[in-house]
Amino acid sequence: MPKRILTGTVTSDANAQTVTVSVERRFKHPVLQKTIRKSKKYRAHDEKDACKVGDQVRIIECAPKSKTKRWEVLEA
């Protein structure tokens, strides 16, 4: 199964080697045909602690790194 790659914005870099990334998706409501924005937060492993709040990053699925981390920062 291929690994998913998502693009989002870093919302927190408070923890060591971990960033919180907010990923927004847009879709049309099936009945109202109005564009809806939904966002979800992912905890991602940042090996070099290079990402700062506000950065656009790409994250990729990986094997679990901890209780909450299942993603890695692919590129900042």
N, CA, C and O atoms as a printed pandas DataFrame, in Angstrom:
     atom_number atom_name residue_name chain_id  residue_number  x_coord  y_coord  z_coord
0              1         N          MET        A               1    0.846   -1.184    0.000
1              2        CA          MET        A               1    0.000    0.000    0.000
2              3         C          MET        A               1    0.889    1.245    0.000
3              4         O          MET        A               1    1.816    1.341    0.805
4              5         N          PRO        A               2    0.615    2.199   -0.896
5              6        CA          PRO        A               2    1.472    3.381   -0.964
6              7         C          PRO        A               2    1.301    4.276    0.257
7              8         O          PRO        A               2    0.234    4.329    0.867
8              9         N          LYS        A               3    2.371    4.970    0.592
9             10        CA          LYS        A               3    2.334    5.891    1.725
10            11         C          LYS        A               3    1.708    7.201    1.286
11            12         O          LYS        A               3    2.001    7.711    0.205
12            13         N          ARG        A               4    0.839    7.745    2.139
13            14        CA          ARG        A               4    0.195    9.019    1.827
14            15         C          ARG        A               4    1.153   10.164    2.098
15            16         O          ARG        A               4    1.957   10.114    3.029
16            17         N          ILE        A               5    1.057   11.194    1.274
17            18        CA          ILE        A               5    1.829   12.421    1.470
18            19         C          ILE        A               5    0.833   13.567    1.558
19            20         O          ILE        A               5   -0.007   13.737    0.674
20            21         N          LEU        A               6    0.929   14.362    2.643
21            22        CA          LEU        A               6    0.027   15.484    2.855
22            23         C          LEU        A               6    0.822   16.778    2.977
23            24         O          LEU        A               6    1.988   16.759    3.370
24            25         N          THR        A               7    0.199   17.889    2.643
25            26        CA          THR        A               7    0.825   19.207    2.764
26            27         C          THR        A               7    0.029   20.012    3.783
27            28         O          THR        A               7   -1.201   20.053    3.735
28            29         N          GLY        A               8    0.746   20.651    4.707
29            30        CA          GLY        A               8    0.069   21.435    5.725
30            31         C          GLY        A               8    0.969   22.502    6.321
31            32         O          GLY        A               8    2.091   22.721    5.863
32            33         N          THR        A               9    0.454   23.163    7.356
33            34        CA          THR        A               9    1.154   24.250    8.030
34            35         C          THR        A               9    1.504   23.837    9.447
35            36         O          THR        A               9    0.676   23.261   10.153
36            37         N          VAL        A              10    2.731   24.131    9.867
37            38        CA          VAL        A              10    3.164   23.814   11.230
38            39         C          VAL        A              10    2.454   24.764   12.198
39            40         O          VAL        A              10    2.534   25.984   12.058
40            41         N          THR        A              11    1.754   24.180   13.189
41            42        CA          THR        A              11    1.050   24.998   14.169
42            43         C          THR        A              11    1.751   25.001   15.520
43            44         O          THR        A              11    1.502   25.884   16.341
44            45         N          SER        A              12    2.634   24.014   15.767
45            46        CA          SER        A              12    3.363   23.960   17.034
46            47         C          SER        A              12    4.677   23.230   16.834
47            48         O          SER        A              12    4.746   22.226   16.124
48            49         N          ASP        A              13    5.732   23.754   17.478
49            50        CA          ASP        A              13    7.033   23.072   17.462
50            51         C          ASP        A              13    7.611   23.023   18.874
51            52         O          ASP        A              13    8.829   23.023   19.052
52            53         N          ALA        A              14    6.731   22.981   19.876
53            54        CA          ALA        A              14    7.154   23.066   21.269
54            55         C          ALA        A              14    7.915   21.828   21.742
55            56         O          ALA        A              14    8.824   21.945   22.563
56            57         N          ASN        A              15    7.561   20.651   21.242
57            58        CA          ASN        A              15    8.199   19.421   21.706
58            59         C          ASN        A              15    9.452   19.098   20.897
59            60         O          ASN        A              15    9.589   19.516   19.747
60            61         N          ALA        A              16   10.359   18.350   21.511
61            62        CA          ALA        A              16   11.611   17.983   20.853
62            63         C          ALA        A              16   11.330   16.983   19.737
63            64         O          ALA        A              16   10.652   15.977   19.945
64            65         N          GLN        A              17   11.860   17.271   18.552
65            66        CA          GLN        A              17   11.760   16.417   17.368
66            67         C          GLN        A              17   10.321   16.119   16.952
67            68         O          GLN        A              17   10.069   15.118   16.281
68            69         N          THR        A              18    9.383   16.968   17.337
69            70        CA          THR        A              18    7.980   16.770   16.985
70            71         C          THR        A              18    7.359   18.098   16.573
71            72         O          THR        A              18    7.582   19.126   17.212
72            73         N          VAL        A              19    6.583   18.061   15.506
73            74        CA          VAL        A              19    5.814   19.234   15.107
74            75         C          VAL        A              19    4.356   18.824   14.933
75            76         O          VAL        A              19    4.056   17.681   14.586
76            77         N          THR        A              20    3.462   19.766   15.177
77            78        CA          THR        A              20    2.051   19.547   14.921
78            79         C          THR        A              20    1.718   20.249   13.612
79            80         O          THR        A              20    1.961   21.446   13.456
80            81         N          VAL        A              21    1.162   19.493   12.678
81            82        CA          VAL        A              21    0.880   20.013   11.339
82            83         C          VAL        A              21   -0.625   20.006   11.118
83            84         O          VAL        A              21   -1.285   18.984   11.308
84            85         N          SER        A              22   -1.160   21.146   10.718
85            86        CA          SER        A              22   -2.580   21.262   10.409
86            87         C          SER        A              22   -2.757   21.130    8.900
87            88         O          SER        A              22   -2.212   21.920    8.129
88            89         N          VAL        A              23   -3.531   20.115    8.485
89            90        CA          VAL        A              23   -3.764   19.848    7.067
90            91         C          VAL        A              23   -5.219   20.185    6.759
91            92         O          VAL        A              23   -6.136   19.673    7.402
92            93         N          GLU        A              24   -5.417   21.047    5.773
93            94        CA          GLU        A              24   -6.766   21.482    5.399
94            95         C          GLU        A              24   -7.172   20.801    4.100
95            96         O          GLU        A              24   -6.388   20.715    3.155
96            97         N          ARG        A              25   -8.412   20.319    4.070
97            98        CA          ARG        A              25   -8.938   19.763    2.825
98            99         C          ARG        A              25  -10.225   20.490    2.473
99           100         O          ARG        A              25  -10.980   20.897    3.355
100          101         N          ARG        A              26  -10.467   20.649    1.182
101          102        CA          ARG        A              26  -11.661   21.342    0.703
102          103         C          ARG        A              26  -12.452   20.384   -0.184
103          104         O          ARG        A              26  -11.887   19.635   -0.982
104          105         N          PHE        A              27  -13.771   20.427   -0.022
105          106        CA          PHE        A              27  -14.633   19.592   -0.844
106          107         C          PHE        A              27  -16.007   20.243   -0.941
107          108         O          PHE        A              27  -16.357   21.102   -0.133
108          109         N          LYS        A              28  -16.764   19.832   -1.918
109          110        CA          LYS        A              28  -18.119   20.359   -2.081
110          111         C          LYS        A              28  -19.091   19.518   -1.278
111          112         O          LYS        A              28  -19.002   18.291   -1.261
112          113         N          HIS        A              29  -20.030   20.195   -0.607
113          114        CA          HIS        A              29  -21.091   19.497    0.118
114          115         C          HIS        A              29  -21.954   18.746   -0.900
115          116         O          HIS        A              29  -22.323   19.307   -1.931
116          117         N          PRO        A              30  -22.277   17.479   -0.616
117          118        CA          PRO        A              30  -22.991   16.689   -1.614
118          119         C          PRO        A              30  -24.376   17.228   -1.993
119          120         O          PRO        A              30  -24.816   17.036   -3.127
120          121         N          VAL        A              31  -25.059   17.890   -1.078
121          122        CA          VAL        A              31  -26.401   18.398   -1.367
122          123         C          VAL        A              31  -26.380   19.896   -1.666
123          124         O          VAL        A              31  -26.945   20.344   -2.664
124          125         N          LEU        A              32  -25.728   20.663   -0.797
125          126        CA          LEU        A              32  -25.752   22.120   -0.922
126          127         C          LEU        A              32  -24.785   22.668   -1.960
127          128         O          LEU        A              32  -24.907   23.823   -2.367
128          129         N          GLN        A              33  -23.823   21.852   -2.395
129          130        CA          GLN        A              33  -22.825   22.260   -3.381
130          131         C          GLN        A              33  -22.003   23.463   -2.931
131          132         O          GLN        A              33  -21.487   24.216   -3.757
132          133         N          LYS        A              34  -21.884   23.637   -1.624
133          134        CA          LYS        A              34  -21.077   24.710   -1.057
134          135         C          LYS        A              34  -19.696   24.133   -0.736
135          136         O          LYS        A              34  -19.590   22.991   -0.289
136          137         N          THR        A              35  -18.643   24.917   -0.961
137          138        CA          THR        A              35  -17.300   24.460   -0.646
138          139         C          THR        A              35  -17.088   24.496    0.861
139          140         O          THR        A              35  -17.311   25.520    1.506
140          141         N          ILE        A              36  -16.654   23.370    1.412
141          142        CA          ILE        A              36  -16.448   23.235    2.853
142          143         C          ILE        A              36  -14.963   23.028    3.115
143          144         O          ILE        A              36  -14.292   22.287    2.397
144          145         N          ARG        A              37  -14.453   23.700    4.161
145          146        CA          ARG        A              37  -13.059   23.531    4.584
146          147         C          ARG        A              37  -13.038   22.759    5.887
147          148         O          ARG        A              37  -13.688   23.143    6.859
148          149         N          LYS        A              38  -12.284   21.663    5.904
149          150        CA          LYS        A              38  -12.093   20.901    7.131
150          151         C          LYS        A              38  -10.602   20.757    7.351
151          152         O          LYS        A              38   -9.835   20.582    6.404
152          153         N          SER        A              39  -10.194   20.833    8.617
153          154        CA          SER        A              39   -8.778   20.675    8.909
154          155         C          SER        A              39   -8.592   19.596    9.964
155          156         O          SER        A              39   -9.472   19.346   10.787
156          157         N          LYS        A              40   -7.437   18.968    9.919
157          158        CA          LYS        A              40   -7.095   17.919   10.870
158          159         C          LYS        A              40   -5.638   18.114   11.253
159          160         O          LYS        A              40   -4.818   18.513   10.427
160          161         N          LYS        A              41   -5.321   17.830   12.512
161          162        CA          LYS        A              41   -3.950   17.991   12.994
162          163         C          LYS        A              41   -3.257   16.643   13.058
163          164         O          LYS        A              41   -3.839   15.646   13.486
164          165         N          TYR        A              42   -2.006   16.628   12.627
165          166        CA          TYR        A              42   -1.177   15.436   12.677
166          167         C          TYR        A              42    0.094   15.761   13.442
167          168         O          TYR        A              42    0.626   16.864   13.322
168          169         N          ARG        A              43    0.587   14.805   14.232
169          170        CA          ARG        A              43    1.874   14.959   14.914
170          171         C          ARG        A              43    2.909   14.264   14.034
171          172         O          ARG        A              43    2.751   13.097   13.676
172          173         N          ALA        A              44    3.969   14.992   13.691
173          174        CA          ALA        A              44    4.974   14.470   12.768
174          175         C          ALA        A              44    6.362   14.543   13.387
175          176         O          ALA        A              44    6.670   15.452   14.158
176          177         N          HIS        A              45    7.196   13.563   13.035
177          178        CA          HIS        A              45    8.570   13.496   13.527
178          179         C          HIS        A              45    9.448   14.424   12.694
179          180         O          HIS        A              45    9.468   14.334   11.467
180          181         N          ASP        A              46   10.172   15.316   13.367
181          182        CA          ASP        A              46   11.084   16.263   12.720
182          183         C          ASP        A              46   12.474   16.009   13.280
183          184         O          ASP        A              46   12.847   16.564   14.314
184          185         N          GLU        A              47   13.235   15.169   12.596
185          186        CA          GLU        A              47   14.528   14.696   13.088
186          187         C          GLU        A              47   15.481   15.831   13.459
187          188         O          GLU        A              47   16.140   15.766   14.497
188          189         N          LYS        A              48   15.564   16.879   12.616
189          190        CA          LYS        A              48   16.556   17.943   12.817
190          191         C          LYS        A              48   16.006   19.154   13.562
191          192         O          LYS        A              48   16.739   20.124   13.753
192          193         N          ASP        A              49   14.757   19.136   13.986
193          194        CA          ASP        A              49   14.112   20.292   14.618
194          195         C          ASP        A              49   14.233   21.537   13.741
195          196         O          ASP        A              49   14.494   22.632   14.239
196          197         N          ALA        A              50   14.043   21.362   12.432
197          198        CA          ALA        A              50   14.235   22.462   11.485
198          199         C          ALA        A              50   12.972   23.283   11.270
199          200         O          ALA        A              50   13.061   24.445   10.876
200          201         N          CYS        A              51   11.815   22.718   11.515
201          202        CA          CYS        A              51   10.542   23.393   11.214
202          203         C          CYS        A              51   10.147   24.377   12.310
203          204         O          CYS        A              51   10.321   24.108   13.499
204          205         N          LYS        A              52    9.618   25.508   11.893
205          206        CA          LYS        A              52    9.133   26.525   12.813
206          207         C          LYS        A              52    7.645   26.761   12.557
207          208         O          LYS        A              52    7.123   26.350   11.521
208          209         N          VAL        A              53    6.962   27.418   13.488
209          210        CA          VAL        A              53    5.534   27.691   13.357
210          211         C          VAL        A              53    5.288   28.546   12.116
211          212         O          VAL        A              53    5.972   29.546   11.901
212          213         N          GLY        A              54    4.313   28.152   11.304
213          214        CA          GLY        A              54    3.975   28.883   10.092
214          215         C          GLY        A              54    4.586   28.310    8.833
215          216         O          GLY        A              54    4.191   28.698    7.733
216          217         N          ASP        A              55    5.537   27.398    8.957
217          218        CA          ASP        A              55    6.176   26.792    7.783
218          219         C          ASP        A              55    5.203   25.870    7.057
219          220         O          ASP        A              55    4.382   25.196    7.680
220          221         N          GLN        A              56    5.309   25.851    5.719
221          222        CA          GLN        A              56    4.572   24.878    4.919
222          223         C          GLN        A              56    5.447   23.633    4.813
223          224         O          GLN        A              56    6.606   23.724    4.407
224          225         N          VAL        A              57    4.905   22.478    5.173
225          226        CA          VAL        A              57    5.680   21.239    5.138
226          227         C          VAL        A              57    4.886   20.135    4.449
227          228         O          VAL        A              57    3.659   20.181    4.374
228          229         N          ARG        A              58    5.623   19.138    3.947
229          230        CA          ARG        A              58    5.005   17.924    3.431
230          231         C          ARG        A              58    5.335   16.812    4.413
231          232         O          ARG        A              58    6.478   16.681    4.851
232          233         N          ILE        A              59    4.325   16.006    4.762
233          234        CA          ILE        A              59    4.537   14.900    5.692
234          235         C          ILE        A              59    4.154   13.597    5.008
235          236         O          ILE        A              59    3.297   13.571    4.126
236          237         N          ILE        A              60    4.809   12.505    5.434
237          238        CA          ILE        A              60    4.585   11.194    4.838
238          239         C          ILE        A              60    4.293   10.190    5.937
239          240         O          ILE        A              60    4.838   10.289    7.036
240          241         N          GLU        A              61    3.444    9.233    5.645
241          242        CA          GLU        A              61    3.114    8.179    6.603
242          243         C          GLU        A              61    4.346    7.335    6.892
243          244         O          GLU        A              61    5.198    7.143    6.025
244          245         N          CYS        A              62    4.433    6.833    8.126
245          246        CA          CYS        A              62    5.544    5.956    8.489
246          247         C          CYS        A              62    5.074    5.002    9.580
247          248         O          CYS        A              62    3.937    5.081   10.045
248          249         N          ALA        A              63    5.947    4.120    9.972
249          250        CA          ALA        A              63    5.655    3.228   11.094
250          251         C          ALA        A              63    5.555    4.070   12.368
251          252         O          ALA        A              63    6.180    5.128   12.441
252          253         N          PRO        A              64    4.796    3.639   13.363
253          254        CA          PRO        A              64    4.640    4.443   14.576
254          255         C          PRO        A              64    5.969    4.753   15.261
255          256         O          PRO        A              64    6.767    3.857   15.535
256          257         N          LYS        A              65    6.190    6.049   15.534
257          258        CA          LYS        A              65    7.400    6.494   16.240
258          259         C          LYS        A              65    7.141    6.580   17.740
259          260         O          LYS        A              65    8.052    6.385   18.545
260          261         N          SER        A              66    5.895    6.873   18.115
261          262        CA          SER        A              66    5.504    6.970   19.517
262          263         C          SER        A              66    4.001    6.745   19.591
263          264         O          SER        A              66    3.383    6.316   18.617
264          265         N          LYS        A              67    3.418    7.035   20.743
265          266        CA          LYS        A              67    1.986    6.819   20.922
266          267         C          LYS        A              67    1.142    7.627   19.926
267          268         O          LYS        A              67    0.121    7.143   19.438
268          269         N          THR        A              68    1.572    8.856   19.627
269          270        CA          THR        A              68    0.767    9.725   18.765
270          271         C          THR        A              68    1.388   10.014   17.403
271          272         O          THR        A              68    0.702   10.536   16.524
272          273         N          LYS        A              69    2.664    9.692   17.200
273          274        CA          LYS        A              69    3.342   10.053   15.950
274          275         C          LYS        A              69    3.346    8.892   14.956
275          276         O          LYS        A              69    3.915    7.832   15.215
276          277         N          ARG        A              70    2.689    9.124   13.797
277          278        CA          ARG        A              70    2.684    8.152   12.704
278          279         C          ARG        A              70    3.089    8.804   11.388
279          280         O          ARG        A              70    2.882    8.225   10.321
280          281         N          TRP        A              71    3.661    9.994   11.453
281          282        CA          TRP        A              71    4.053   10.752   10.268
282          283         C          TRP        A              71    5.467   11.299   10.450
283          284         O          TRP        A              71    5.925   11.504   11.573
284          285         N          GLU        A              72    6.156   11.532    9.322
285          286        CA          GLU        A              72    7.489   12.145    9.313
286          287         C          GLU        A              72    7.457   13.359    8.397
287          288         O          GLU        A              72    6.706   13.392    7.423
288          289         N          VAL        A              73    8.284   14.365    8.719
289          290        CA          VAL        A              73    8.411   15.517    7.848
290          291         C          VAL        A              73    9.259   15.097    6.649
291          292         O          VAL        A              73   10.395   14.648    6.800
292          293         N          LEU        A              74    8.680   15.255    5.449
293          294        CA          LEU        A              74    9.372   14.867    4.233
294          295         C          LEU        A              74   10.271   16.014    3.757
295          296         O          LEU        A              74   11.454   15.820    3.477
296          297         N          GLU        A              75    9.683   17.212    3.671
297          298        CA          GLU        A              75   10.457   18.399    3.310
298          299         C          GLU        A              75    9.791   19.638    3.887
299          300         O          GLU        A              75    8.566   19.731    3.960
300          301         N          ALA        A              76   10.619   20.579    4.291
301          302        CA          ALA        A              76   10.105   21.802    4.915
302          303         C          ALA        A              76   10.024   22.905    3.905
303          304         O          ALA        A              76    9.614   24.018    4.236
